[in-house]
Amino acid sequence: MRVLSALSKTSASAACADFFSTLGWDVDSTTEPSIAERMLTFRKYDAVMTDLQFDGVDCTAGLDVVRASKRRGRSPVVVVLATTASEDVLSEAYAAGADRVLLKPQPLDAVAAQLTALVPAASGAAGD
């Protein structure tokens, strides 16, 4: 499975990349939402995991990553990590194209289980 991890904290991004790599997944990671958006134009991903909010960036940056993942006819599974699950947050995330919203913190094995359950088994590597 090819995954883009766009998380706001460097330590979380590194931990996810390390953990998902041990599962045999091809993982690209960044802590910059604008870079994540650019990465989505060059590679096809099976799944995208993004924080909803990034420090020091417009509060809609995570939603911009979600929207970018659905452009150009691509449809990776998108899991959004959020610190709150208010109706407004959920509505915005799902309207942007999120497939699932998970509250932080989440154990990495739980996130991996969600991604595995949501990504069709036949997808294999998404390819370029």
Secondary structure as GFF3:
##gff-version 3
##sequence-region A 1 128
A	DSSP	beta_strand	2	6	.	.	.	ID=ss1
A	DSSP	alpha_helix	10	22	.	.	.	ID=ss2
A	DSSP	beta_strand	26	30	.	.	.	ID=ss3
A	DSSP	alpha_helix	33	42	.	.	.	ID=ss4
A	DSSP	beta_strand	47	51	.	.	.	ID=ss5
A	DSSP	alpha_helix	61	69	.	.	.	ID=ss6
A	DSSP	three_ten_helix	71	73	.	.	.	ID=ss7
A	DSSP	beta_strand	77	82	.	.	.	ID=ss8
A	DSSP	alpha_helix	87	96	.	.	.	ID=ss9
A	DSSP	beta_strand	100	103	.	.	.	ID=ss10
A	DSSP	alpha_helix	108	118	.	.	.	ID=ss11
A	DSSP	three_ten_helix	121	123	.	.	.	ID=ss12
###
